[in-house]
Amino acid sequence: MTVVNKLDKTISVDYQNSPTPALEGNLVVFYTGDDQQIQPDSAKAISKNGGKNAWHDFIEDGKTKVLYIYVFDTDSLQTYEERLPIAVLINQHKYIKQLRFTEDALKKAGWKITITP
């Protein structure tokens, strides 16, 4: 999957297969690292461990069969405690954008997600 950033700010993204993620996921510090940031007018490939069907399996494992993408302003993330689970910020709606995709919609889009204003 590829995420294209058309915003005028650096972003970090998280993906979930549930609208209310569990707290045992990645911490804020993971998303503020250089390798997790997507600069304006650039793209980043996001892979899912687990082989050829990893994204399919991940989406199918969710109750809603939807992939949720949470977009964060990376500069804003740096104001939070590094050891805070990203799920806390998701559950508090601290993201700048939430997108939802079925697997069919992702396939039609060529597994390319464009973040626009």
C-alpha positions as CSV (number, residue, x, y, z in Angstrom):
1,M,0.0,0.0,0.0
2,T,1.2,3.5,-0.8
3,V,0.2,6.7,1.0
4,V,0.6,10.0,-0.9
5,N,0.8,13.2,1.1
6,K,-0.9,16.2,-0.6
7,L,-1.1,18.2,2.5
8,D,1.2,21.1,3.3
9,K,2.6,19.5,6.4
10,T,4.6,16.4,7.3
11,I,2.3,13.5,8.4
12,S,2.5,10.1,10.1
13,V,-0.1,7.5,9.5
14,D,-1.4,4.5,11.5
15,Y,-3.6,1.8,10.2
16,Q,-6.1,-0.3,12.2
17,N,-8.8,-2.9,11.4
18,S,-11.0,-1.6,14.2
19,P,-12.5,1.9,14.8
20,T,-11.5,1.5,18.5
21,P,-7.9,0.1,18.6
22,A,-6.5,-1.8,21.5
23,L,-3.9,-0.1,23.7
24,E,-1.1,-2.6,23.1
25,G,-0.1,-1.1,19.7
26,N,2.8,1.2,18.7
27,L,3.8,4.1,20.9
28,V,3.9,7.8,19.8
29,V,7.7,7.7,19.5
30,F,7.4,5.1,16.6
31,Y,5.4,7.7,14.5
32,T,7.8,10.6,15.1
33,G,10.9,8.8,13.7
34,D,12.2,10.0,10.3
35,D,11.4,6.6,8.7
36,Q,7.7,7.0,9.6
37,Q,7.2,10.5,8.4
38,I,5.7,11.4,5.0
39,Q,6.8,14.8,3.7
40,P,4.4,17.1,1.7
41,D,4.1,16.1,-1.9
42,S,5.8,12.7,-1.4
43,A,4.7,9.1,-1.0
44,K,5.6,6.2,1.2
45,A,5.1,2.5,0.8
46,I,3.6,0.9,3.9
47,S,4.0,-2.8,4.1
48,K,2.3,-5.3,6.3
49,N,4.2,-8.4,7.6
50,G,2.7,-11.7,6.8
51,G,3.2,-12.5,3.2
52,K,1.2,-12.0,0.0
53,N,-2.2,-11.9,1.7
54,A,-1.2,-9.9,4.8
55,W,-3.4,-6.9,4.0
56,H,-6.3,-9.1,3.1
57,D,-6.0,-11.1,6.3
58,F,-5.6,-8.0,8.4
59,I,-8.8,-6.4,7.0
60,E,-10.7,-9.7,7.2
61,D,-9.7,-10.1,10.9
62,G,-11.5,-6.9,11.8
63,K,-15.2,-7.0,12.8
64,T,-16.1,-4.3,10.2
65,K,-13.9,-5.7,7.4
66,V,-12.6,-2.1,6.9
67,L,-9.1,-0.7,7.0
68,Y,-9.0,2.5,9.1
69,I,-6.2,5.0,8.3
70,Y,-5.4,7.7,10.9
71,V,-3.5,10.7,9.7
72,F,-1.5,12.7,12.3
73,D,0.4,16.0,12.0
74,T,3.9,14.8,12.9
75,D,4.8,18.1,14.6
76,S,1.7,17.7,16.8
77,L,2.6,14.2,17.7
78,Q,5.9,15.4,19.1
79,T,4.1,17.3,21.8
80,Y,2.8,14.1,23.4
81,E,4.6,11.7,25.7
82,E,6.7,9.4,23.6
83,R,5.6,6.3,25.6
84,L,1.9,7.0,25.0
85,P,0.2,4.3,22.9
86,I,-1.0,5.8,19.6
87,A,-4.4,4.2,20.3
88,V,-5.0,6.7,23.1
89,L,-4.7,9.5,20.6
90,I,-6.9,7.7,18.1
91,N,-9.6,7.1,20.8
92,Q,-9.4,10.8,21.7
93,H,-9.7,11.8,18.1
94,K,-6.4,13.7,18.0
95,Y,-5.8,12.8,14.4
96,I,-6.3,15.3,11.6
97,K,-8.1,12.8,9.3
98,Q,-9.6,9.4,9.5
99,L,-10.1,7.4,6.3
100,R,-11.9,4.1,5.9
101,F,-11.5,1.6,3.0
102,T,-12.9,-1.8,2.2
103,E,-10.5,-4.2,0.5
104,D,-12.5,-3.8,-2.8
105,A,-12.0,0.0,-2.6
106,L,-8.3,-0.4,-2.0
107,K,-8.0,-2.8,-4.9
108,K,-9.8,-0.3,-7.2
109,A,-7.5,2.4,-6.1
110,G,-4.5,0.3,-6.8
111,W,-3.7,0.2,-3.1
112,K,-2.8,3.9,-3.3
113,I,-4.2,6.3,-0.7
114,T,-3.9,10.0,-1.3
115,I,-4.2,12.3,1.7
116,T,-5.7,15.6,0.5
117,P,-6.8,18.7,2.4
